[in-house]
Amino acid sequence: MEDKKRRYSDYNSYLKSLYGERVQKIIVDAGLNCPNRDGTISRGGCIYCNGKGSGSGLWSKGVSITEQIELGRNAMTRRYSAKKFLIYFQSYTNTYTSCERMKEMYDEALRADGVVGMAIGTRPDCIDQDKIDLIDSYADKYLVWLEYGLQSSHDRTLELINRGHDFACFVKSVQMAKEKRQISDSHGYANSGDHKSNGINVCAHVILGLPGETREMMIETAQRIGELGIHGVKIHLLYVVKGTFLEKMFKNGSYACMTQNDYVETVCDFIEHLPANIVIQRITGDPHPDELAAPEWALDKHKTFNMIQKTFEKRDSWQGKLYVKKF
């Protein structure tokens, strides 16, 4: 394994390998909706989702994309002395609109000073060939990540959490993006020499601790997505947000949160079963203190991170150590 200190392919190191310096994400709210909220699929959304779709809500306050980027850039420059930025369209579903509107959004974001690329958060059922073609058109000049919310590879779980799509839908969306991508190196992502992507980089969002899932089921999700040739993974903790259906389940005893130790052990298991070349963009959740109902330990992100590193060291393990093709 290349990085014994970190023991997995972390996102900051990946970006630094491309640009030779820190690249900081700026989160943008483009004011879009979600088909799982507006009635197209459902009006309830996923059982864990907050009312702002994990976003800032700035668009609804009249703050434009350009203004949001300026605010974010100023903050990241002060805090990290960052000079290069990746725009992250996070709130709700950022391909759930017309290609014309998508192009307006992306063009506005990429015109900003210091921006080297973008990450687009979306659902696998909100993509089609025209949208893939549009997103891919930016990849010759910019680093482009397309982030699909999956959460689990198990259809029973997806139905239980009211996700609104199945695993086959995710597989199809990944294949659509891969067909547009030119594979140029065995590591599976952008060349470090020219700062340009070879096409769309696909990231899967996965949640650990979903209702009814065993550790074996979560590991199976790692194995399944590893077989698809994706380029990145975000691992989230399932925490309970106030006002959600999950909070009702938590209060009536039909759902119990993972303990911090269980989560740490499961994260390490999950990463051990992923291919070594997948970039791990996130290894835990980041709840807002005012919104969190449980577990309280989710607020101590630093401790969780350190526990994960120590567990890898104790196991003398690393990303990909237990990866075996099965599917």
Phi and psi in degrees as a GROMACS rama.xvg file:
@    title "Ramachandran Plot"
@    xaxis  label "Phi"
@    yaxis  label "Psi"
@TYPE xy
-72.3308  -40.9382  GLU-2
-114.569  91.6217  ASP-3
-68.4538  -28.247  LYS-4
-68.4062  -48.0916  LYS-5
-90.4423  -32.5999  ARG-6
68.8572  8.38911  ARG-7
-155.381  163.844  TYR-8
-81.4328  92.6313  SER-9
-83.8962  157.133  ASP-10
-69.3531  -41.719  TYR-11
-61.8951  -41.6874  ASN-12
-66.4506  -38.4342  SER-13
-59.495  -48.9575  TYR-14
-64.811  -39.7456  LEU-15
-65.048  -32.9567  LYS-16
-67.2154  -26.5821  SER-17
-82.1112  -40.2404  LEU-18
-116.029  -6.64329  TYR-19
74.7886  7.31361  GLY-20
-160.003  173.715  GLU-21
-65.1271  136.259  ARG-22
-120.695  125.298  VAL-23
-110.806  137.023  GLN-24
-78.0516  140.96  LYS-25
-117.982  119.83  ILE-26
-81.8522  133.309  ILE-27
-126.039  137.269  VAL-28
-106.279  114.648  ASP-29
-96.0238  3.67382  ALA-30
78.1223  20.7803  GLY-31
-88.2309  174.401  LEU-32
-115.389  -165.054  ASN-33
-138.534  133.565  CYS-34
-65.7848  -15.2086  PRO-35
-88.4469  4.71542  ASN-36
-126.412  -28.4549  ARG-37
-91.55  4.09971  ASP-38
102.014  -11.4836  GLY-39
-62.1433  -45.5547  THR-40
-108.31  -50.2429  ILE-41
-157.419  168.845  SER-42
-112.199  -5.12046  ARG-43
-91.3383  -21.5655  GLY-44
71.9153  -177.812  GLY-45
-66.4409  152.128  CYS-46
-65.2725  -16.3892  ILE-47
-105.955  -6.07417  TYR-48
-80.1708  136.633  CYS-49
-82.5308  171.582  ASN-50
-67.0571  -19.983  GLY-51
-97.0733  6.81604  LYS-52
60.2997  38.1706  GLY-53
62.7736  25.3343  SER-54
-116.069  -172.999  GLY-55
-88.2081  -24.617  SER-56
77.0974  10.7126  GLY-57
-66.657  -34.8671  LEU-58
-59.906  -42.5089  TRP-59
-66.5651  -17.0282  SER-60
-93.3916  6.3035  LYS-61
86.7646  15.9388  GLY-62
-93.7622  117.071  VAL-63
-70.2881  168.345  SER-64
-59.1206  -46.5983  ILE-65
-59.9803  -43.3044  THR-66
-66.2377  -38.8265  GLU-67
-63.4782  -40.7062  GLN-68
-64.7703  -41.1254  ILE-69
-62.9704  -43.1887  GLU-70
-61.4769  -45.9981  LEU-71
-65.661  -41.4527  GLY-72
-63.9899  -43.2277  ARG-73
-61.2906  -42.8771  ASN-74
-65.647  -43.9398  ALA-75
-71.8658  -29.9758  MET-76
-68.9579  -41.7324  THR-77
-65.4974  -42.725  ARG-78
-80.4844  -40.6634  ARG-79
-119.275  -2.59266  TYR-80
58.1884  31.1625  SER-81
-71.8432  143.996  ALA-82
-119.732  -14.7026  LYS-83
-122.29  145.68  LYS-84
-140.063  147.746  PHE-85
-117.185  122.438  LEU-86
-83.4693  127.077  ILE-87
-112.249  107.427  TYR-88
-79.1281  98.7142  PHE-89
-103.069  -47.3184  GLN-90
-62.8612  131.402  SER-91
55.8081  -133.054  TYR-92
-123.664  107.249  THR-93
-91.6099  17.1489  ASN-94
-125.575  11.2874  THR-95
-89.6546  64.6191  TYR-96
-169.273  -174.793  THR-97
-76.9636  159.333  SER-98
-60.4703  -34.0141  CYS-99
-62.8612  -45.8611  GLU-100
-67.2574  -40.1366  ARG-101
-58.2206  -44.593  MET-102
-62.5068  -40.4752  LYS-103
-60.5674  -45.8718  GLU-104
-59.92  -52.1914  MET-105
-67.9636  -40.8318  TYR-106
-61.9588  -43.6205  ASP-107
-61.3595  -43.2281  GLU-108
-66.5522  -42.6205  ALA-109
-77.1835  -11.5892  LEU-110
-76.3635  -17.744  ARG-111
-67.4466  147.2  ALA-112
-62.1584  136.328  ASP-113
81.6965  -0.408696  GLY-114
-83.508  125.178  VAL-115
-108.826  -6.36005  VAL-116
175.653  -171.889  GLY-117
-149.561  155.308  MET-118
-123.291  131.99  ALA-119
-116.307  111.357  ILE-120
-84.4217  129.354  GLY-121
-155.886  -177.084  THR-122
-106.935  149.983  ARG-123
-67.9128  -16.8501  PRO-124
-94.4141  10.2722  ASP-125
-120.549  39.0313  CYS-126
-136.846  146.638  ILE-127
-146.451  179.944  ASP-128
-64.0701  -40.1041  GLN-129
-61.9955  -40.1341  ASP-130
-70.1624  -39.0559  LYS-131
-61.0922  -44.5422  ILE-132
-60.0035  -42.6101  ASP-133
-63.4389  -48.8524  LEU-134
-62.1206  -40.9719  ILE-135
-64.3992  -26.8246  ASP-136
-65.0977  -18.5533  SER-137
-88.2115  -12.8984  TYR-138
-77.8219  -7.95663  ALA-139
-82.3491  -16.2299  ASP-140
-118.306  -21.5315  LYS-141
-131.286  157.357  TYR-142
-76.9386  125.323  LEU-143
-126.624  123.326  VAL-144
-116.191  131.881  TRP-145
-110.203  114.629  LEU-146
-105.961  112.984  GLU-147
-96.5691  127.293  TYR-148
-75.0428  115.519  GLY-149
-111.329  -58.4516  LEU-150
82.0197  -44.8734  GLN-151
-156.577  153.232  SER-152
-91.9741  2.78267  SER-153
-101.831  117.476  HIS-154
-60.9447  -33.3009  ASP-155
-61.2051  -41.5086  ARG-156
-68.2111  -43.9476  THR-157
-59.6668  -37.6103  LEU-158
-69.0834  -40.6799  GLU-159
-63.7195  -37.7988  LEU-160
-88.5827  5.46079  ILE-161
61.5278  43.1078  ASN-162
-70.3878  -37.1959  ARG-163
92.7558  3.26123  GLY-164
-150.136  167.448  HIS-165
-110.125  179.049  ASP-166
-67.2135  -34.3637  PHE-167
-59.8579  -35.1663  ALA-168
-63.0593  -42.0985  CYS-169
-62.7096  -45.8774  PHE-170
-58.4198  -43.6121  VAL-171
-62.5881  -41.9668  LYS-172
-66.7506  -36.3312  SER-173
-65.4847  -43.8046  VAL-174
-62.6533  -37.5285  GLN-175
-60.976  -43.3266  MET-176
-69.6248  -39.7664  ALA-177
-64.6687  -34.887  LYS-178
-64.736  -22.5736  GLU-179
-89.5091  -9.5254  LYS-180
-95.5368  138.13  ARG-181
-94.1277  113.768  GLN-182
-80.2743  119.669  ILE-183
-120.171  -13.2479  SER-184
-147.224  160.733  ASP-185
-69.5757  -15.8418  SER-186
-79.6394  -19.9512  HIS-187
86.8731  10.9543  GLY-188
-143.688  -169.331  TYR-189
-58.2154  149.718  ALA-190
-65.6259  138.316  ASN-191
-80.343  -9.38443  SER-192
-85.0176  -31.9794  GLY-193
-115.858  3.81657  ASP-194
64.1572  16.8615  HIS-195
-118.157  146.139  LYS-196
-76.3292  156.846  SER-197
-93.1922  12.8219  ASN-198
144.423  -163.351  GLY-199
-76.4661  127.71  ILE-200
-92.8575  128.399  ASN-201
-102.542  129.879  VAL-202
-118.911  136.906  CYS-203
-106.53  131.846  ALA-204
-92.1019  129.706  HIS-205
-129.47  139.967  VAL-206
-112.645  129.125  ILE-207
-98.152  139.998  LEU-208
95.8995  17.8938  GLY-209
-65.96  150.767  LEU-210
-53.9394  130.529  PRO-211
82.9337  -5.01499  GLY-212
-90.8242  134.107  GLU-213
-90.1401  167.931  THR-214
-62.3871  -34.1187  ARG-215
-63.3719  -38.3865  GLU-216
-65.6271  -39.1968  MET-217
-66.6993  -40.5542  MET-218
-63.4882  -38.153  ILE-219
-62.3041  -36.542  GLU-220
-61.524  -43.033  THR-221
-59.0363  -44.3879  ALA-222
-64.9508  -40.5375  GLN-223
-67.7393  -45.3849  ARG-224
-72.2144  -28.0701  ILE-225
-63.4665  -29.5277  GLY-226
-72.973  -16.8719  GLU-227
-86.4398  -7.86195  LEU-228
75.6767  28.6857  GLY-229
-73.5859  169.021  ILE-230
-109.356  -18.3727  HIS-231
-152.301  160.359  GLY-232
-139.026  138.772  VAL-233
-112.504  122.656  LYS-234
-102.889  121.89  ILE-235
-114.918  146.809  HIS-236
-84.3327  136.499  LEU-237
-80.1735  106.185  LEU-238
-111.678  158.701  TYR-239
-94.7052  119.458  VAL-240
-96.4178  137.98  VAL-241
-60.0966  138.743  LYS-242
85.2066  2.71595  GLY-243
-96.9109  165.966  THR-244
-64.1223  -32.3719  PHE-245
-61.6607  -34.525  LEU-246
-64.1718  -37.4651  GLU-247
-62.2641  -42.9815  LYS-248
-62.108  -40.9032  MET-249
-65.1824  -42.5661  PHE-250
-70.7612  -32.8325  LYS-251
-89.7173  2.57219  ASN-252
87.0776  5.92531  GLY-253
-87.3653  -4.54841  SER-254
-139.176  134.822  TYR-255
-122.056  133.7  ALA-256
-70.5173  153.181  CYS-257
-67.2119  146.714  MET-258
-75.2847  162.077  THR-259
-62.0366  -40.5308  GLN-260
-64.6948  -42.3914  ASN-261
-63.3659  -41.3646  ASP-262
-63.3347  -46.1945  TYR-263
-59.3994  -47.0577  VAL-264
-62.6647  -38.5458  GLU-265
-70.862  -39.131  THR-266
-58.0546  -45.5419  VAL-267
-63.79  -42.7063  CYS-268
-57.4295  -46.6265  ASP-269
-60.0909  -48.4329  PHE-270
-68.4162  -35.3639  ILE-271
-60.1629  -28.8561  GLU-272
-95.8446  5.48485  HIS-273
-95.1333  149.481  LEU-274
-57.0191  146.916  PRO-275
-66.4038  -20.5565  ALA-276
-89.3222  -3.6715  ASN-277
-76.5693  131.389  ILE-278
-80.5886  125.339  VAL-279
-89.074  102.984  ILE-280
-81.0073  -26.0317  GLN-281
-154.641  145.875  ARG-282
-124.356  2.91549  ILE-283
-160.446  173.463  THR-284
-84.6782  175.198  GLY-285
-142.872  68.8173  ASP-286
-71.3037  151.869  PRO-287
-80.5164  130.153  HIS-288
-55.2716  -36.1044  PRO-289
-72.8361  -20.2775  ASP-290
-98.2593  -17.846  GLU-291
-76.4185  128.6  LEU-292
-98.6367  -36.8144  ALA-293
-174.043  156.777  ALA-294
-84.0853  152.401  PRO-295
-63.7026  -30.7738  GLU-296
-66.2336  -16.4658  TRP-297
-62.989  -20.4469  ALA-298
-76.0522  -18.5397  LEU-299
-95.5543  69.6393  ASP-300
-62.3585  -38.4333  LYS-301
-61.9038  -43.1755  HIS-302
-64.543  -43.3714  LYS-303
-60.0721  -45.1402  THR-304
-58.2451  -47.3907  PHE-305
-64.6736  -36.9578  ASN-306
-64.0577  -37.6541  MET-307
-64.043  -45.1089  ILE-308
-61.2815  -43.653  GLN-309
-67.0519  -34.2368  LYS-310
-67.6367  -41.4511  THR-311
-59.3795  -43.729  PHE-312
-64.0957  -42.8045  GLU-313
-62.5775  -39.0285  LYS-314
-78.1538  -14.2782  ARG-315
51.8355  55.1404  ASP-316
-127.337  174.648  SER-317
-164.342  170.735  TRP-318
-61.382  128.622  GLN-319
89.6546  -3.99251  GLY-320
-59.23  -36.8826  LYS-321
-109.933  13.8615  LEU-322
-72.0432  125.027  TYR-323
-138.259  131.799  VAL-324
-67.2603  126.122  LYS-325
-127.568  -22.0726  LYS-326
